């Protein structure tokens, strides 16, 4: 991955992921490779937020503006308290 173009990390990682059949190994590999941050729009407030490991639950990301996961996830379990939201 170090030798591949840094502006195509996501594309390169997806290609490598297609070659790996072992899901556990694939997840370990993905967790070790830094990927550029992406931006998501909170459709409730219209504001953008960063998609990051700290606000991720499965394949969804929690907006700090509305405390809602995007895309919507019925399995989302973490919702910070009102006090923690103010700090965030």
C-alpha positions in Angstrom: 0.0 0.0 0.0 2.9 2.3 0.6 3.9 2.2 -3.0 0.5 2.9 -4.4 -0.7 6.5 -5.1 -1.9 8.1 -1.9 -4.8 9.9 -3.6 -6.2 6.5 -4.5 -6.0 4.7 -1.2 -9.7 3.8 -1.1 -9.7 2.5 -4.6 -6.5 0.5 -4.0 -7.7 -0.9 -0.7 -11.0 -2.0 -2.3 -9.1 -3.8 -5.0 -6.9 -5.6 -2.5 -10.0 -6.4 -0.4 -11.6 -8.2 -3.4 -8.6 -10.6 -3.5 -8.8 -11.6 0.2 -11.4 -14.3 1.0 -10.8 -14.5 4.8 -13.1 -11.8 6.2 -11.3 -11.6 9.6 -7.9 -11.0 7.9 -9.5 -8.5 5.6 -10.9 -6.5 8.5 -7.6 -6.6 10.3 -5.8 -5.3 7.2 -8.4 -2.5 6.7 -8.0 -1.5 10.3 -4.3 -1.0 9.9 -4.3 1.2 6.8 -5.0 4.8 7.3 -7.6 6.1 4.9 -8.4 9.7 4.1 -11.3 11.2 6.0 -14.6 11.6 4.1 -17.3 14.2 4.6 -21.0 13.3 5.1 -24.0 15.7 5.0 -26.4 15.5 7.9 -29.7 15.7 6.1 -31.5 16.7 9.3 -29.5 19.9 9.8 -27.9 20.4 6.4 -24.5 20.6 8.0 -21.5 18.5 7.1 -19.5 16.3 9.4 -16.4 14.1 9.2 -16.8 10.3 8.9 -14.3 9.0 11.4 -13.6 5.9 13.4 -14.8 7.8 16.6 -18.3 8.3 15.2 -18.7 5.0 13.4 -21.0 2.1 14.3 -20.8 -0.7 11.7 -21.2 1.0 8.3 -22.9 4.1 9.6 -21.5 7.4 11.0 -23.1 9.5 13.7 -23.6 13.2 13.1 -22.6 15.4 16.1 -25.2 17.9 15.0 -28.3 15.7 15.3 -27.0 12.6 17.0 -28.3 10.6 14.0 -26.5 7.8 12.1 -26.0 8.1 8.3 -27.0 5.9 6.6 -29.7 5.0 9.1 -28.8 2.0 11.2 -31.3 0.1 13.4 -28.3 -1.7 15.0 -26.6 1.5 16.2 -26.0 1.3 19.9 -24.0 4.4 21.0 -25.7 7.7 21.5 -23.7 10.1 23.8 -25.4 12.0 26.6 -26.5 15.6 26.1 -23.5 16.9 28.1 -21.1 15.0 25.9 -22.8 16.3 22.7 -22.2 19.8 23.9 -18.5 19.1 24.3 -18.4 17.5 20.9 
